[in-house]
């Protein structure tokens, strides 16, 4: 249990958001949950917290778009104001994409991937770092998909933007390794979200990372127990490994 630790959870209404929020609350965290969709955010948090029997004092909400640096700064400040510190920060938000070969892509397509993946991740990390440095440390967890390391067909732009997230994370860890900052990137394979269950064949679903496996990895990499892992891309391949 990590009773008393705090986390900024971006993208709490994402496809994996409910599972990750539930896992953080189950581990004893105080959570500042954020999303661009305030109504969906409130509904998700109220339902998950209610099911877990978690008091309202352990969860705070802040609607914000993390693509805006001011939005990221606002949610980090809200976490510190509500809970007194920011022990960890992560975001589940990712730019959507349509699979297409590179020859059919455009610079605008690439720009959307860079903004929705790299810029957004950078903004949250950049907002959280001064607070973490002032308090003597903290955990930053970024999220990428397997395309960051080995893009499949039609994923060149998405993979490039996520590869940049991996490199950014490693750089942050090296820049601040002597100041208590732990920064890692969770590189997840296929996740068995509700959307994935509608489109994937049974064998692929059985091989995929479950929502509980993904959420457990996120919580672990934000926890004090993971402090010996720093500046790396942690691959979560479940049964897809070959």
WOVEN-V108483 format. One record per helix or strand. SS is the DSSP state (H for helix, E for strand). FROM is the first residue (numbers start at 0). LEN is the number of residues. If there is no record, write none. Layout:
ss->(SS SS)
from->(FROM FROM)
len->(LEN LEN)
//
This chain:
ss->(E H E H H E H E H H E H H H E E H H E H H E H)
from->(5 16 29 37 55 58 68 87 101 106 137 146 155 176 180 190 193 201 208 210 223 232 237)
len->(5 10 6 15 3 5 15 4 3 29 8 4 20 3 8 1 6 6 1 11 3 4 3)
//
